[in-house]
Amino acid sequence: MKRMNKGGQEGPVGMSFGTIFAIILIIFILIVAIYVITKFLGVKSCTEFGLFKDDLQKAVDRAWNTGGLEGHSEPVNYTLPSQKITKICFVDVNYAGSGDANYKEFRKIFGSEKKRNVFFLPLSEACEDFKGIEIRHLNIAKILSGSTKGYQCLEVTKGKFNAIVKINLGDNLVTIIQT
């Protein structure tokens, strides 16, 4: 039963409840829309990390498939999905030393998992599934030559990664060097 005032019109309580309900409903719809858009952007970023991994693996495979019989050198240029990534690091998962803070953070996240030999710095900027990735056929010992940290990093400038993927005559594994 509706309340009517003396003039036979509906009172302000009925109107304000409907208005408040509509406002709450609009706010709820906006929150859900923002959440969905944010999730889609996150999926896009993860997809781009996955594409980077696949492209780098293909470049390494092309070099490795020569078998070191003729040597191979290929410049690679990639754009990473996060402008905040500053380094791509190649890690020796069998490193016996204690390493620095970055190495310890890598080990904390991945433990004794032996497959992941590449990670991104800062770790917090990489997609959750791609903080550490495996790139097969890499000569990690040669890439890390001279490093005392258990990993060696190559610079990423403004989201751009430029390097040379190469295998020398007689080698059986591939190296990646900064250009």
C-alpha positions in Angstrom: 0.0 0.0 0.0 1.4 3.3 -1.1 1.4 6.3 1.2 -0.3 9.3 -0.3 0.0 12.8 0.9 -3.0 15.1 1.2 -2.9 16.1 -2.4 -3.2 12.4 -3.5 0.4 12.2 -4.8 3.1 9.7 -3.8 5.4 10.9 -1.0 9.2 11.6 -1.3 10.1 8.2 0.3 8.9 6.1 -2.7 10.7 8.3 -5.1 14.0 8.4 -3.3 14.1 4.6 -2.8 13.8 4.0 -6.6 16.4 6.7 -7.3 18.8 5.3 -4.7 18.3 1.8 -6.1 19.0 3.0 -9.7 22.2 4.8 -8.6 23.4 1.7 -6.7 22.7 -0.4 -9.8 24.6 1.9 -12.1 27.6 2.0 -9.7 27.6 -1.8 -9.6 27.5 -2.1 -13.4 30.3 0.4 -13.7 32.5 -1.5 -11.2 31.9 -4.8 -13.0 32.7 -3.1 -16.4 36.0 -1.7 -15.0 36.9 -5.1 -13.5 36.3 -6.8 -16.8 38.3 -4.3 -18.8 41.2 -4.5 -16.4 41.2 -8.3 -16.7 41.2 -8.1 -20.5 44.1 -5.8 -20.4 46.0 -8.2 -18.1 45.3 -11.1 -20.5 46.6 -9.0 -23.4 49.9 -8.3 -21.5 50.3 -12.0 -20.7 49.6 -12.9 -24.3 52.3 -10.5 -25.4 54.8 -12.1 -23.0 53.9 -15.4 -24.4 54.5 -14.2 -28.0 57.9 -12.7 -27.0 58.9 -16.1 -25.5 57.7 -18.0 -28.7 59.5 -15.5 -31.0 62.8 -15.7 -29.0 62.6 -19.5 -28.9 62.1 -19.6 -32.7 65.2 -17.4 -33.2 67.3 -19.6 -30.9 65.9 -22.7 -32.7 66.9 -21.3 -36.1 70.5 -20.8 -34.9 70.6 -24.2 -33.1 69.3 -26.1 -36.1 72.4 -25.2 -38.0 74.1 -27.6 -35.6 77.1 -25.3 -35.3 78.3 -26.6 -38.7 78.3 -23.2 -40.4 77.7 -20.7 -37.7 74.7 -18.4 -37.5 74.1 -14.9 -36.4 70.7 -13.2 -36.3 69.8 -9.8 -34.9 66.5 -9.8 -33.0 64.4 -6.8 -32.0 61.3 -7.2 -29.8 58.9 -4.9 -28.0 58.0 -6.1 -24.6 54.4 -5.6 -23.2 55.6 -3.6 -20.2 57.6 -0.4 -20.6 58.7 -0.9 -17.0 60.8 -4.1 -17.8 64.4 -2.9 -17.7 66.3 -6.2 -18.2 66.1 -9.7 -19.5 68.3 -12.0 -17.4 69.7 -15.4 -18.2 70.1 -17.5 -15.1 72.2 -20.5 -14.2 69.8 -22.6 -12.1 72.7 -24.7 -10.9 74.7 -21.7 -9.6 76.4 -22.7 -6.4 77.0 -19.2 -4.9 74.5 -17.3 -2.9 73.8 -14.6 -5.5 72.5 -11.1 -5.0 69.0 -10.0 -4.1 67.6 -10.5 -7.7 69.0 -14.1 -7.8 67.6 -14.8 -4.3 64.2 -13.4 -5.4 64.2 -15.6 -8.5 65.1 -18.7 -6.4 62.4 -17.8 -3.9 59.8 -17.7 -6.7 60.9 -20.7 -8.7 62.7 -22.8 -6.1 64.6 -25.7 -7.6 62.6 -25.7 -10.8 65.4 -26.3 -13.4 63.6 -25.4 -16.6 63.3 -21.6 -16.2 66.5 -20.0 -17.4 65.3 -16.5 -18.3 63.6 -13.9 -16.1 62.6 -10.3 -16.3 63.6 -7.4 -14.1 61.9 -6.1 -12.2 60.1 -9.4 -11.5 57.0 -7.5 -10.3 56.4 -6.1 -13.8 56.2 -9.4 -15.6 53.0 -11.3 -16.1 52.6 -13.9 -13.4 53.0 -16.9 -15.8 56.0 -15.4 -17.5 58.2 -14.1 -14.6 60.6 -16.8 -15.5 60.6 -18.7 -18.8 62.5 -21.5 -20.4 64.4 -20.9 -23.6 65.9 -24.2 -24.8 69.3 -24.7 -26.5 71.0 -21.8 -24.7 74.7 -21.9 -23.7 74.1 -20.4 -20.3 77.7 -20.8 -19.2 78.9 -18.8 -22.2 76.2 -16.1 -21.7 77.1 -15.8 -18.0 80.9 -15.8 -18.6 82.4 -13.2 -16.3 79.3 -13.0 -14.1 79.6 -13.7 -10.4 75.9 -13.3 -9.6 74.5 -16.5 -11.1 72.8 -14.6 -13.9 73.6 -12.1 -16.7 71.2 -9.4 -17.8 70.7 -7.7 -21.1 69.3 -4.2 -21.2 65.7 -3.3 -22.3 65.4 0.3 -23.3 61.9 1.8 -23.3 60.3 -1.6 -23.8 62.6 -2.5 -26.7 65.0 -5.5 -26.5 67.7 -5.7 -29.2 70.2 -8.6 -29.2 72.0 -11.0 -31.5 71.2 -14.7 -31.4 74.2 -16.6 -32.5 76.0 -19.9 -32.7 79.6 -20.2 -33.5 81.2 -22.7 -35.8 81.7 -25.9 -33.8 79.3 -24.9 -30.9 76.3 -27.0 -30.1 74.4 -24.4 -28.0 73.3 -20.8 -28.8 74.4 -17.5 -27.2 72.5 -14.2 -27.0 74.5 -11.0 -26.8 73.5 -7.4 -26.5 73.7 -5.2 -29.6 
